[in-house]
Amino acid sequence: MNRKILAVSLAFVFGGALPPAAVRAEKSENDAKAAEFQAKVHAEVPKVVAEFRKADPSMERFFKDSAGYAVFPRVGKIGFIVGGGHGGGEVFEKGKLIGTASISLGTIGLQAGAQEFREILFFKDAAALERFKQNNFEFAANASAVVVKAGAGGTADYNAGAAAFAKPIGGAMAEASLGAQKFSFQAASAPAKK
């Protein structure tokens, strides 16, 4: 018998064929965890927005004039030479919730540590927001975010259609690395009609 066919057959028998009930149970458990995570994010988003507005009232112009914004209450980042991170958030267009998003970070270079931070990403115009919604949006992780502090929003400006503000909330990271942030958007489900 051909070795390739044997390998595929063994993989199917020993690892690839879970009973349908087990697949449904695993999917149900994953869906419950995802819903719990999104509920936590949803509860934290208004607090993060209020925290950023209080820390830097000059950033109010971004809330007022941008086409939309994405709020990521908790982004975890860890690295030693190679680093990465992830977080979840919500996306708003003209102040109205339109969906959820995730952020993924990847870095390489001199770095060591772990850090957690909050981030708000503002979109200058409808074209930038649309790129984000089409999952065609990313930028350099280290060069683009302005650390939130009083007056920082007054001198900040858009870069490639977006302005990012970040606020460390825990941990420490020493780094001189290059990297990127990549985003994934999912539109909110339309409410059921009665």
N, C-alpha and C positions, 0 to 999 in steps of 0.2 A: 504494500500500500504506500502511496506517496506520502512522504513525511509532512508536507504542507497540509494535506487533507487530514492526516492524523492529528496534527497540532490544532487545527480549527475544530475538529470534532471533540477533542478533549477539552478545549476551552469552553465549548458550548455545554458539554455535559457537566463539567465541574464548576464553572463560574458564570456562564452566560444564561443559564436557564433557571431563573428564580420563579417559584410558583406565582401566579397572578395575584393571589391574596397578599403575598409578601411585598410585591411591587407596589400594590395599592397602599399598604400600610406605611411603607417607606415614603411614598409620595405624600401621603396625608401628614406624616410627621414633619417632613420638610416644609410643606405648605404652612403648617401651624407655626413652625419656627420663624419662617419668613414673615408671616402676619404679625407675630409678636414683636419681631425686630422693627417692622414698619410702624407699628403702634407706638413704640418707644421713640422712634425718630419723629413721628408726627407730634408727639407730646413735647419734645425738646425744641422743635423749630421755632415756635413763637418766643420762647425764652432766649434762644440764641440771637434772634433778630433784636429783641429788646436790649440784650447785653451789648451787642455791637453798637446800637444807636446811642446807648448811654456812655460807652467807652469813648466814642468819637462822633459827636453830633455833626461834624462837618461831612460825614459820609451820607447824610440824609439826602443830598442831591442825587446820589446814585439810586436810592430807593425811589425817588420822585421821577427822575428823568430816564432811567434805563427801560428798555423794552421788557425786561424780565430779569429774574435772578434765581440762582440755585443755592440752597442753604444745606450745608453738611455739618450737623451738630458734633459728630465725632469721627475723626479720621485717624486711624492708628497707623504708625509708621515705625519700621524697625530695619536696622541695617548694620552690616559689617562688611565693608568693601562693596558688596552688592546689597541693595535695599529694596523694600517694597512696602506698600500699604494699601489700605482699603477703607471705604466708608460709604454710608448711604445718606440720602437726603431727599428734599422735596424741591420742586421747581414751580416758580410763579411767573405768570405773564400779566403785567399791569396789576399786580397785587392779588391775582386770583390763582389758586392752586390748579396746575394743569397736569401734574404727574410726579413721578419719583425718578431718582437718578442714583447712580453709584459712581464712585470715583476710585480709580486704581492708580497707584503710584509705582514708578520703577526708577531706580537710581543706580549709578555705578561710579565709584571713585573713593576717595578717602572719606570714610564715615564710620561711626560706631555709636550705638545707642538705640533707644526706643523713645518715641514721643507720640503724644496724642494732641490733636489740635482741632479747632473749629474753622470752617471756611465758608465764606459767601462769595459767589461768583456772579458778577453783574454783566448783563449783555447790553452793549451800546445801542443796538438797533435790531429790528425784526430779522434782518439777514443773519446776524450772529446767533440770535436765539434759534432760528430755524436750523442752522448748522448743528447746534447743540441737540436739537430734537431729532435730527437725522443721524445722530451718533457720529458726526464728522468733526468733532471738536476736541482738541488737545493743545496743551502748551507746556513750555518748560516749567518744571515743578519749582525750581529754586529761584528763578529770576523774576517771576511774575507776581507773586503774592506780596501785598503790603501788610506789615504787622499792624494790627489794630491798636492805636493809641491816640490820645487827643490830638486833633489837628492833622492826622495822616490823610484823611479823606479830602482835605482841602487842597493838597498838592498832588494827589494820585490822579492818574488818567487811564484811559483805556489803552490796551495793547492788543492788537489783532482782534479787535471787537469786544474785548472783555476786560474787566478789572476784577482782580481777586484780592480779598482781604482775609487774613488768617490770624488766629489768636491761639497761642499755645495754652494747653490746659493741664499738661502733665508730662513727666519724663524729661529727658534731655538727649539731645542729639548733636554731636560734633561732626560737621561735615564740610567737605569741599568737593562736591560731586556734581555730576550732570544727570538730569533725569527728565521725566515727562509725567504729566497728569493726563489720563484718558478717562473719558466720561461715557456713561451709558444711560440713555433716557427711556422711560416707559410712560406712555400717556396714561392719565387717570381713566378708569372705566367710566363710561357714561352712566348716570343714575338711571335705575330701572323706572320705566314709565308705569304709572298706575292706571 
